[in-house]
Amino acid sequence: MSAQNPTLVQEAISAADGCWRLALGRPEAPSYFSTDLAGLVSSFIALIVSVAIGLLATTFSVPELSGVTSFGFLFSDVLLYAILTGASWVVLRYLDKADRFVAFLTVSNWLSAFFGIAFQILAVIGVPSEAILLVALIAGLATYINNARLVVGLRAGGIAILMIGQIIGVMIGLGIAGAILGPALQ
């Protein structure tokens, strides 16, 4: 990104280009993201917009009789986001890459925002959920690995540690949340 402050739209366009390049594993991909604190804030705004679009789509596409509410989706998204962010921070500190955490989180937010919007569009136009899940798995894994590799500077062992740390963090976090909230949800 250039030295002058880009508008949110300019930053989003550049981040979309960066996400595409990250998916392809291009080494210049990180340069398309503003990874300072202002860029982190912009990525949070994009993520919030994506979640809002997801909530709207859920409101109109999930049958009322399913027992799933928009609040349930929002709560689970926020909970998983917080757990994954915390686990990422712990692992990056362990790997002596804490200085790359803001960049990692910024890129991760932009990826989540664009994927969230894209997958909602695919769902609305009628693409089968199995196909969306397959695309999400492949694209998510590729960009996740490339975020850790190109943005943070991790090698294969560090990427594996990050992934395992996040899985363990999610298991612990969801276990605690289930113990606390489980009785309240019954």
C-alpha positions in Angstrom: 0.0 0.0 0.0 1.2 3.5 -0.6 2.4 5.9 2.1 -0.7 8.1 1.9 -3.9 7.0 3.7 -6.1 5.1 1.3 -9.9 5.3 1.5 -11.7 2.2 2.8 -12.8 1.4 -0.7 -9.3 1.7 -2.1 -8.0 -0.4 0.7 -10.7 -3.0 0.1 -9.8 -3.2 -3.6 -6.1 -3.6 -2.8 -6.9 -6.2 -0.2 -9.1 -8.1 -2.6 -6.1 -8.2 -5.1 -3.9 -9.2 -2.2 -6.3 -12.0 -1.2 -6.3 -13.3 -4.8 -2.5 -13.2 -5.0 -2.3 -14.9 -1.5 -4.5 -17.7 -2.8 -2.1 -18.2 -5.7 0.9 -18.1 -3.4 2.4 -15.0 -5.0 5.3 -13.6 -2.8 4.2 -10.0 -3.4 0.8 -10.6 -2.0 1.5 -9.1 1.5 2.4 -5.7 -0.1 -1.3 -5.3 -1.1 -2.4 -5.1 2.5 -2.1 -2.2 4.9 -0.8 -4.0 7.9 -0.5 -1.1 10.4 -3.1 -0.4 13.1 -5.2 1.7 10.6 -5.2 -1.3 8.3 -6.3 -3.6 11.1 -9.2 -1.3 11.9 -10.2 -1.3 8.2 -10.1 -5.1 8.1 -12.3 -5.2 11.2 -14.8 -2.9 9.4 -14.8 -5.3 6.4 -15.3 -8.3 8.6 -18.2 -6.6 10.4 -19.8 -5.8 7.0 -19.3 -9.4 5.9 -20.9 -10.7 9.1 -23.9 -8.3 8.6 -24.3 -9.6 5.1 -24.2 -13.2 6.5 -26.8 -12.4 9.1 -29.1 -10.9 6.5 -28.7 -13.9 4.2 -29.3 -16.2 7.1 -32.4 -14.4 8.1 -33.9 -15.0 4.6 -32.5 -18.4 3.8 -32.6 -20.5 6.9 -36.1 -21.9 7.6 -37.6 -20.8 10.9 -38.4 -24.3 11.9 -34.7 -25.3 11.9 -34.3 -23.8 15.4 -31.2 -21.8 14.3 -31.4 -18.1 14.8 -29.3 -15.2 13.4 -28.2 -14.5 17.0 -26.9 -18.1 17.2 -24.9 -17.7 14.1 -23.5 -14.3 15.3 -22.6 -15.7 18.7 -20.8 -18.7 17.3 -18.9 -16.5 14.8 -17.8 -14.1 17.5 -16.8 -16.9 19.9 -14.8 -18.8 17.3 -13.2 -15.6 16.1 -12.1 -14.6 19.6 -10.8 -18.1 20.4 -8.9 -18.4 17.1 -7.4 -14.9 17.5 -6.3 -15.7 21.1 -4.8 -19.0 20.1 -3.0 -17.4 17.1 -1.5 -14.7 19.4 -0.3 -17.3 21.9 1.3 -19.5 19.2 2.9 -16.5 17.4 4.4 -15.3 20.7 5.7 -18.8 21.3 7.3 -18.8 17.8 8.9 -15.4 18.4 6.6 -13.9 15.7 4.5 -11.7 17.9 5.6 -8.7 15.9 3.8 -10.1 12.9 0.5 -10.7 14.7 -1.2 -7.5 13.5 -0.3 -8.2 9.9 -1.5 -11.8 10.3 -4.8 -10.7 11.8 -5.3 -8.0 9.3 -4.8 -10.3 6.4 -6.9 -13.0 8.1 -9.8 -10.5 8.6 -9.7 -9.5 4.9 -9.7 -13.1 3.8 -12.6 -13.9 6.1 -14.6 -10.9 4.9 -14.2 -11.7 1.3 -14.8 -15.4 1.7 -17.8 -14.8 3.9 -19.4 -12.5 1.2 -18.4 -14.8 -1.6 -19.9 -17.9 0.1 -23.1 -16.1 0.9 -23.5 -15.1 -2.7 -22.9 -18.7 -3.8 -25.5 -19.9 -1.3 -28.1 -17.3 -2.4 -27.7 -18.2 -6.1 -28.3 -21.9 -5.2 -24.9 -23.5 -5.2 -25.1 -26.7 -3.2 -23.7 -26.4 0.3 -21.4 -29.3 -0.2 -19.7 -27.5 -3.1 -19.4 -24.3 -1.1 -17.9 -26.3 1.7 -15.4 -27.9 -0.6 -14.4 -24.6 -2.1 -14.2 -23.1 1.4 -11.9 -25.9 2.5 -9.5 -25.7 -0.4 -9.4 -21.9 -0.7 -9.3 -21.4 3.1 -6.4 -23.9 3.6 -4.4 -22.4 0.7 -4.8 -18.8 1.9 -4.3 -19.8 5.6 -1.0 -21.5 4.8 0.1 -18.6 2.6 -0.8 -16.0 5.2 1.4 -17.9 7.7 4.1 -18.4 5.1 4.2 -15.1 3.2 2.9 -12.6 5.8 4.2 -14.0 9.0 7.3 -15.7 7.6 6.7 -19.2 9.0 8.1 -22.3 7.5 6.3 -25.7 7.4 7.0 -26.6 11.0 5.8 -23.2 12.2 2.7 -23.4 10.1 2.0 -26.9 11.6 2.5 -25.6 15.1 0.2 -22.6 14.4 -2.5 -24.9 13.0 -2.3 -27.4 15.9 -2.2 -24.6 18.4 -5.4 -23.1 16.9 -7.1 -26.5 16.9 -6.2 -27.1 20.6 -7.3 -23.5 21.4 -10.7 -24.0 19.7 -11.2 -27.3 21.5 -10.4 -25.8 24.9 -12.4 -22.6 24.2 -15.5 -24.4 22.9 -15.3 -26.8 25.9 -15.3 -23.9 28.3 -18.0 -22.1 26.5 -20.1 -25.3 26.4 -19.7 -25.8 30.1 -20.7 -22.2 30.8 -23.4 -21.7 28.2 -24.6 -25.2 27.7 -27.0 -25.3 30.7 -28.3 -21.8 29.7 -29.1 -22.9 26.2 -31.2 -25.9 27.3 
